[in-house]
Amino acid sequence: MLNVAIVGLGWWGQTLTRVMAGSTRIRPVLGIDPDDNARAAANSLGLRTAARFEDALTSDDVDAILLCTPHKQHASQIVAAAAAGKHVFCEKPLCTDPTEAEEAFTAVAKAGLVLGIGHERRFEPAIIEMRQRAKAGEFGTLLAIEGNFSQDKFLKLPADNWRLSPVHAPVGPLSATGIHLVDLSISLFGMPTETWARLATRATQFGNGDTLSVTLGFESGKTASITAILTTPFMGRFALFGSQGWMEIRDRTHPEQPTGWDITTTLRDKEPVTRFDPPHLAVRDNLEAFATAASGGAAYPVTIEEMRANVRAFAAISRSALSGRIEKV
């Protein structure tokens, strides 16, 4: 059992606390947040709390740090956790700056620790199946990806919430949801080479935008087209196209409380096959994979090289959203 301290007890930190309640591999033993109300909410979930990040680093019963903090704080907190000998699981995006990310990677590697990342979409059964079938060549030559991950949860946030800040959460739709689709694209196509992005504020007063469209170019002409919106009712869709067939996965609800997926696969000269996959706690699977690796078991399945590619893509998309130009990754 890996004992973790959750740093940041807002919406997602409390969600992870509840998710881990049924796990036999990972257990929250401490919650950290400077806000009295956030700590009180975590106390109601049975979690011991403290106000200072340093309390997590010095607690003997804490094996790992789980970061649910503003993105700009991640790099320095990962470095500090590594210096204290704590494994780190970091919510996405890992970092917004590639140089800071390299400092974090170096600190974790030097300390011989495990770094996990909150890309739970990889652990959904249908996504695992898609990657396996693509690797086996079932879809032929891989050509393109289309993805949309949109929600309206942030409409309930106060205007001064950090998730709506262009400083703490730059390119809001990307850091909130779109970065998951970037990660899935990297898991299938490898390192992107260039990107073009368009960010707009169309229906809110969000300081970091509410509507984002991204095109990612990969080697050999592969392309991913990604949409992320923060003011429309939930939409989750991820589709892979190849020369011999395609596969589409549609989420019925937000991954916070999954109610299953509708999956359609079409192969050349065969009838389309559509099925329903029941709910599955991919968030817990991700945390438990991290716990297994941190406890000396199987390696964590998201590699540092993939995390590096994701951070570089995030930075390039952010540059393109500001410049309006195609940017190299």
N, C-alpha and C positions, 0 to 999 in steps of 0.2 A: 504494500500500500504506500503510495507516494503522498506525502503531506504537503499541501500547497497553501500559500498565502495569496489571496486575490487582492490586487491593488487596483482600486477603482470600483466603487460599489453602486454605480448607477444602474440603468436598465439592463445592460448586458452582463455586468458583473453579478447582479442578482440572478439573472437567468442561468449563468454558469454554476452558481451556487446550488440552485435547484436541480440542474442537470446532474451534477456530481453526487447528489444525495443517494442515488441508487447504484453507484459504482463500487466495485470490489477492488479497483486498482488505483483510484485517485480520490483524495479526500481533502476538502477545504478545512483548515484548522484556524485560519486567521483572515480577517478582512481589514483592508486599509483604505481609509478615505478621510480627508480633512473635514468633510461636511457632516454635521451632527445628524441631520435627517437620514442621510445615506447609511450611516453607521447604525442608527436605530432600526432601519428597515432590514439590515443584515442581521442584527441581533434577533429580530423576530423570526428569522429563518434558522436560528440556533447557532449563529456564527459569532465567535469571539472577535472583537474589533479593536482597532487602535487608529490613531490619527496620522501617524508619521510613517513614511516609506521605510525609514531606517529601522522601525520596529520589526518589519518583516525580515530584514537582512540579518538582524542579530538574534532572532528567535531560534533556539536550538531545535524546536520541533518542526521547523519548516525546511523541507527538502528542496522546494522549487517555488519560483515566483510566477504568478499568472497576471500579466499586465492587461488591464482594461482601462488604460489611461489615454489622454490626448496623444495623438500620433507624434507630435514634436518632442514628447518626453521619452519615447521608446528607446532611442539609442543610448542615452545617458543612463537610463534605468537598467537596460540590459548589461551595460558595462559594469555598473555598480553591483548588480546581482551576481555576475560572474566573479567579480573580485571577492565577493562574500562566499563563493563556493556553492551558489544556488543555481540549479537548472532554471531555464526560463521558457515559459510559453507566452507568446506575445500575440495579442489580437491584431488583426489587420487594420491598415497596412503596416507592415513591419517597421518601415521608416519611410520618410518622404524625401530623404537626401541620400544618394548613393555613397558619398564619402562617409557620412555618419554610419550608414549600414555596414561599411567595411570595418569600422572601428568596433562595432558590435560583434560582427563575425569573428574578428581576430580575438577579442576578449573571451568569447565562448570557447573557441578552439584551443586557445592557450591554456584555459582552465580545464580542458577535457570534459566539458559539460554538453548537455543536449539543449538545442534550441527548437522549439515548436512554434507553429504559426496557425492563427485562427481561420484557416481556409477549410471549413468543415464540408463545403460542397464536394470536395474530392472523396469524401467518405460515404457519400450517398451510394446505395447499391447500384442504381442505374448508371451513374457516372463511372463507377468501377467497371461495370460491364462494357460500357462504351469504349473505355480505354483499352480493355482487353481485346475486344473485337477489332478495334482499329489496328492494334499492334499485330494481330493475327492476319491482317490483310483482308478482312471480310468486306470492307467498304471500298477496296481498291486503293488507288492513289488518292491520298487525302488532299482536298481542294480548299475548303472554306468552312468557317464557323459563323453561326449567327447566334447572338445571345441577348437577352433582355432580363435585367433584374431591377425591378422598380417597386416602390412602396410609398405609402403616405404617412408612415409612423412619425416622421419628424415634424409634421404639422402641429403636433401637440406640445412641442418643445418651446420653452420661453426663448425670446429673441436673443438673449445673451448666452444661451447654451453653447458650449465649445464645439459641438458637432455642426453648428451653423457658421462657424468662424472661418474666414479665408486664411487666417494665420494658423490656427490649431487643426483645422481639417480642410486643407486646400482642395479645390475642385470637389465640392461636397458629394455629388452623385458618384464620383469615382471612389473616394475613400469610404463611402457608406456601403455601396453594393457593387459597383462596377468592377472593383478590384478583384472580386471573386471570379468574375468571368475572364479577367486577364489571367488569373492563375490557372483556370481550367484550360485556357487556350495555350498557355505555356506547357502545361502537362501533356498536351497532345501534339503541339507543333514545335516546341523548343523555344529558343531565344528569339524574340522579335527583333527586327532590324530597323523599322521605322514606323512612325505613327502620324495620323492626322486626327485632331479632335476639335469639336465645337461645343462650347459650354455657354449656356444661356440661363437667365433668370426670367422665366416666362409667366409664372403664376403665383409667386410668393415674394417675400422680402428677404429671402435667404441671402446672406452676404457671400456665400460660396457657390451660388448657382443651384438650380433645381432640375435642369435638363442637360444631358450629356450624350453625345454621339461620338464614338471612337472607331477608327479603322486602324488595325494593326497589320503591318506587313511582315511576313516571315520569309526565310530563305526558300528558294525554288517556287516563289509565287503564291504560296499559301497566304490566306487572308482571314482575319477575324473581324466581324462587324458587331460592335457592342453598343447597347443602349442602356442608360440608367437614368431614371426619373424619380424625383423625391416628392411629387405632388399628385401622382395618379394611384388609384387602388392597386393592390399587389399584382404583380406579374412576374413570373419566373419561367424562363424558357431558355433552353440550350440545345442547339442543333449542330450536328457534324455532317458534312457532305463529302462524299468521295465519288470516284469515277464509277464505282459499281453499286453504290447504295448510300442511304442516309439514315440517321437516327435522330429523333427529337425527344427531349425530355421536358415535360411541363409540370411545374410544381402546382399543387392545388392551394397551398398556403405557404406563408413565410416559414423558413427553416427553424425559427424560434419555437413554433408549435406545428411540426409537420403533420399533414393529414394524408400524405401519399403523393404519388406521381403518375401521370399518364404518359406512356411511352409508345411511340410509333417507330417502327423500323420498316424500311422498304429496300429490297435488294433487286437487282436487275432480273427481269423476267419472272418475278415472284409477286404474289399479292401482298399488299401492306399488312403488317401485323401490329395490332394495337393491344396493349394490356395495361392493367393497373398494378402498381407496386404499393404495398401498404406502408404506413408510416414507419420511420426508422430514425432513431436518435443519432444522426451522423455527428452532431456536436459532441456527444459523449464518446463516440468512436475515436474522434480526433484526439480528445483529451486522454483517452486510455492508451492510444498508440504512443503518445508522448510519455505517459507514465511508464509504459513498458520499456521504451528506449532508455529513459532516465534510470530505470531500475536494472539495467544491464541486459535487457532482452533484445528483441528484433530492432533493427535500426529504424529511426523515424522515417516514414515514407516520403515526406517532402524534403528534398535535398537542399543544402545550402546554395548550390548553384541555381536551383529553381527560385529560391527566395531572392537571390541576387538579381536574377532576370526580372523578377516582379518589381523590385524596388527601382531598377533602371527604367522599366516600362512606365511605372508611376511618374517618375520624374520627367520622362519625355512627353507623356500625355499632358502633364501639367504645363510644360513649356509650350506645347502646341495649342492648348486651350487659351493661352495668353497671346501667343504670336499669330495664331491663325494659319501657320505654315506647317508643312511636313517637317517633322523633327526626327533626327536619328536617335535610336535607342542605344 
